[in-house]
């Protein structure tokens, strides 16, 4: 990471360059940053004011692992952030070695490419050249998500951090597009509807597997049933695709080697109960006030020692503020 940071150049070089693509990208980034800081209340910083050119379409390879017969994640420990269920590598070879090590421990393993990391305000997080190909909505969601991490982060509460940042990123990007372009375009609405449908499908698969894992059958039977359930789910997905989805965004799902590591990682980022969305709706639909309430959690010592229930504390703050 530090190597990339050392190669970063000011975004002004793109803004003042000869390439129209570079100038448009720089302007979009600045518009999104200003919206996130001035209108949403995310922490002002020098994040996303610098740029790194890469020869690949992802930033890092991230390894996650889980027990084969339950949704019990393998965890790593790091300073500042505490325990987390993933580990990033800036070279694929390192990720592959970690995968081999974990598989020898009889764990399910998943490796995914990620396009950003938040350094939680310790460094100036840059943008990367592959992001120039992102749609304006995707770029806004990414930047707002990562800026939220640099604004609100609770040690050893990784699921809360990721679920809340995901919600703020999606809702913030929607508000940004609405302000910038008026009503959302139909294709963006289709993509969001498909995302919701995919989430429902995956959460249904997780629930089916979880029920089976919690049964009294033997480990060998669980592993056999796991393979049968995942295979059947893929068949249903493929057979009913056109009646469920409006775009082709999820056509490749049937070819993915789905396992517990993939599914447990999915539910880390995507809540099933719509808790934050429901709280936001009840609070009066002001995202900046919602974020301001979340900021107060940073000062709660018990939460930053990995104890307590951050959801309950956020709701308490909202009630105290008269928002609920």
FENFEN-V483801 format. One line per field, one symbol per residue. ss: DSSP state (2 for helix, 1 for strand, 0 for the rest). psi: psi as a letter, one per 20 degrees, with the letter a starting at -180 (. if undefined). A space follows every 50 residues. Layout:
ss = ???
psi = ???
//
This chain:
ss = 02222220110222200002222222222222222222200000000001 11000000011111111000001001110001110011100222222222 22200011111111000000000000112222200222222222222220 00000002222222222222222222222220000222222222222222 22222222222220000022222222222222222222202222000000 22222000022222222220000022222222200022222222222220 002220000222222222220000
psi = ghgghhiqqqhhhghjrhphggggggggghggggggghhijqppajpkjr pppqkrkrgrpppqqqqhkrmoqqqqpqqgibpqkrpqpjqhggghghgg ghhhjkqpqppqpqiqqpjkihroprrqhiihiqrhghggggggghhghi gppppklhgggggghgghgghghghghgghjbqqqhhhhgghghgggggg gghggggggggghjrjrrghhghghgggggghghgggghjghigqirjhj hjhhipmpahgghhhgihhoqhjkghggggghijkohhhgghghhhhhjo ghgjjjrrohghhghgghghiji.
//
